[in-house]
């Protein structure tokens, strides 16, 4: 069901890993595609503030944003090599 999206996942070590919601991922992807894949610290802070306002993402921190952009850039590079 659409409303049953889980935001936490248990890792191999047993610790819960916070996941970004689909709305948060869409917000970050739109920013990366239309503004920059390399946001500066002010842009990352602004994005973090927007993500925290979304349902279920109040615990997001700056590491989530930084890691998301690193993975996104790696995915784009990988797809360009195909």
C-alpha positions as CSV (number, residue, x, y, z in Angstrom):
1,X,0.0,0.0,0.0
2,X,1.1,3.5,-0.7
3,X,0.8,4.8,2.8
4,X,2.8,1.9,4.3
5,X,6.2,3.0,3.0
6,X,8.8,2.2,5.5
7,X,11.5,4.8,6.2
8,X,13.8,2.7,8.3
9,X,15.6,-0.5,7.4
10,X,17.7,-2.8,9.5
11,X,21.3,-3.2,8.4
12,X,23.4,-6.3,8.8
13,X,24.8,-4.9,12.0
14,X,21.2,-4.6,13.4
15,X,21.2,-0.8,13.4
16,X,18.3,1.1,11.9
17,X,19.1,3.1,8.8
18,X,17.0,6.1,8.0
19,X,15.8,6.3,4.4
20,X,14.6,9.3,2.5
21,X,10.9,9.2,1.4
22,X,10.0,9.1,-2.3
23,X,9.0,12.8,-2.1
24,X,12.4,13.7,-0.6
25,X,14.2,11.7,-3.4
26,X,12.1,13.5,-6.0
27,X,13.0,16.9,-4.5
28,X,16.7,16.1,-4.6
29,X,16.6,14.6,-8.1
30,X,14.8,17.7,-9.5
31,X,17.4,19.9,-7.9
32,X,20.2,17.8,-9.4
33,X,18.7,17.8,-12.9
34,X,17.7,21.5,-13.0
35,X,20.1,23.3,-10.8
36,X,23.3,21.5,-9.9
37,X,24.7,18.1,-9.2
38,X,27.2,19.8,-6.9
39,X,25.3,21.9,-4.4
40,X,27.3,24.2,-2.2
41,X,26.8,24.2,1.6
42,X,24.1,26.8,1.6
43,X,22.1,24.9,-1.1
44,X,22.5,21.6,0.8
45,X,21.3,23.3,4.0
46,X,18.3,24.7,2.1
47,X,17.5,21.3,0.7
48,X,17.9,19.7,4.1
49,X,15.4,22.2,5.5
50,X,12.9,21.3,2.7
51,X,13.4,17.5,3.2
52,X,12.8,17.8,7.0
53,X,9.5,19.5,6.3
54,X,8.3,16.4,4.3
55,X,6.3,13.7,6.1
56,X,8.6,11.1,7.7
57,X,11.9,12.9,7.1
58,X,12.2,15.0,10.2
59,X,15.3,13.1,11.3
60,X,17.2,13.6,8.1
61,X,20.6,15.2,8.5
62,X,23.3,16.8,6.3
63,X,25.0,13.4,5.7
64,X,21.8,12.1,4.0
65,X,21.9,15.0,1.5
66,X,25.6,14.7,0.9
67,X,25.5,10.9,0.4
68,X,22.4,11.1,-1.8
69,X,24.3,13.5,-4.2
70,X,27.4,11.3,-4.2
71,X,25.4,8.2,-5.1
72,X,23.4,10.2,-7.7
73,X,26.6,11.5,-9.4
74,X,28.0,7.9,-9.4
75,X,24.8,6.6,-11.0
76,X,24.9,9.3,-13.7
77,X,28.6,8.5,-14.5
78,X,27.9,4.8,-14.7
79,X,24.9,5.3,-17.0
80,X,26.9,7.6,-19.3
81,X,29.5,4.9,-19.8
82,X,26.9,2.4,-21.2
